[in-house]
Amino acid sequence: MLYFQLHKENSIPLYEQLYIGIKNAISKQQLAVGARLPSKRELADFFSISQTTVELAYAQLLAEGFIMSKPRVGYFVEEIDELPFIVPVNAEINSMAEEKPTYAIDFSSAQIDENSFPFTIWRKYAKDVLDTPFKHLLQTGERQGELALRSEIANYLHQSRGIKCTPEQIVIGSGTEQLLPMILKLFDDHAKLALENPGYSPIHRDQLKQRAIPVPIDTDGLIIEELQKTAANLVYVTPSHQFPTGAVLSANRRTQLLKWAAQAPNRYIIEDDYDSEFRYTGKPIPALQGLDQNERVIYLSTFTKSLMPSLRVAFFVLPPALLKRYQTDFTYYSATVPRFEQHILARFMKDGHFSKHLNRMRKIYRKKHDKLIEIFSSQFPEVHISGDAAGTHLLISVPHHQNEQQLHDIALKQGIHIAPLSNYTLTANPYRERVFLLGFGNIPLTLLESYIQQLMACWGIHKKK
Ligand SMILES: Cc1ncc(COP(=O)(O)O)c(C=O)c1O
């Protein structure tokens, strides 16, 4: 029988309440297969509702196959196959989904200063763009990215990095992680990629590891003699600020590297210039691309450090021969960055806010950088600092009997996150010292000293008297 009630004051229409009630009774087998349902009139009288309401509910149950109608006889419960029991996928996913960990102190090198972002200006451009005059942006955009943004990037690269390129040579995508595999697709499967070791980790983790040839680096950056010994025809480098060691590729090695590329057909250098905007010592290092006479450099950069990692905007500049290849092979590829975001950024750049922001951030990061050096040299002189000429992280070498992993774990127990250099090596860690990447991007200047003291205290390194 039907053991449910209808609630006239409920916002769910009566016919729907009736439909749900009967459907539940069938699913729970309170109504047996083949059982005859009350006639429309009987049910209308029983619930004191109109026959039309019953008719609507029965029509829905009929349409969904819960009941069948025998003309002039009545309505009967249909046989419904039991649904196989499936572990709710969402429940599984939810239990697996790890929340991004939060730390009391985070020395991650991936963080930018979140207190200095020009929200007011960004919001203004976002508001401008998200309006009907820009309704055409709802349609698909240009495959290589919006021309407005590519033009701004080309201007910026020319002025600040000495890069010769036209907007046509630029391809925009949602991050270095996404663009690097795309660059590799321009070459056949036999292409051999040399990577700096230690180096940028997202490339190491995936299947590229099998194709990748690790090449050691020293304080002058990639060791070109070692590269020459390999069968590589592609090399990925971070010449202006090697990630993670911070080494700057020396002038001599730059020339050697460009020569290496020119020595054989189809040899290319992928130059990742991810954080050259923030330089603290010496003159800005010109990009390799600007020095190259043979069109063998693929320049790659990102707005992750200069603006924000969550924007997911990066780009590469292709030399003419590869541009042709790209334009024939990638006709099916659409830009992966939303058009609205691209136009917000283009306007932000066009009106000079990007340069202003960089100037401001340079000062902010420089203060933090100088403060860090001062803290270590005056309080913890036995900790050696390196790779501090640019960027938002530096390396610290810690004299200790415990190994890097143990030191990492000790810090983590105190809620302090700091990454060991060995996280970024392709081969067994070649370093004898305990080396860590100390990111300072998002640590407030006023807290730097106490955070360093806490880190040192948990490792048992005492402050100099
Ligand atoms: C060497 C290097 N390249 C690029 C990036 C930025 O990557 P993405 O553009 O995917 O955010 C980083 C980020 O830390 C990096 O260390």
PDBQT file of the ligand as one rigid body, heavy atoms in Angstrom, charges set to zero:
ROOT
HETATM    1  C1  LIG A 501      62.022  26.553 -14.124  1.00  0.00    +0.000 C 
HETATM    2  C2  LIG A 501      60.588  26.917 -14.098  1.00  0.00    +0.000 A 
HETATM    3  N1  LIG A 501      59.940  27.135 -15.251  1.00  0.00    +0.000 NA
HETATM    4  C3  LIG A 501      58.640  27.487 -15.257  1.00  0.00    +0.000 A 
HETATM    5  C4  LIG A 501      57.937  27.634 -14.085  1.00  0.00    +0.000 A 
HETATM    6  C5  LIG A 501      56.492  28.049 -14.159  1.00  0.00    +0.000 C 
HETATM    7  O1  LIG A 501      55.702  27.042 -14.631  1.00  0.00    +0.000 OA
HETATM    8  P1  LIG A 501      54.186  27.355 -15.067  1.00  0.00    +0.000 P 
HETATM    9  O2  LIG A 501      54.244  28.349 -16.186  1.00  0.00    +0.000 OA
HETATM   10  O3  LIG A 501      53.661  26.018 -15.505  1.00  0.00    +0.000 OA
HETATM   11  O4  LIG A 501      53.494  27.885 -13.861  1.00  0.00    +0.000 OA
HETATM   12  C6  LIG A 501      58.559  27.428 -12.874  1.00  0.00    +0.000 A 
HETATM   13  C7  LIG A 501      57.798  27.569 -11.640  1.00  0.00    +0.000 C 
HETATM   14  O5  LIG A 501      58.267  27.527 -10.549  1.00  0.00    +0.000 OA
HETATM   15  C8  LIG A 501      59.924  27.057 -12.866  1.00  0.00    +0.000 A 
HETATM   16  O6  LIG A 501      60.562  26.833 -11.725  1.00  0.00    +0.000 OA
ENDROOT
TORSDOF 0
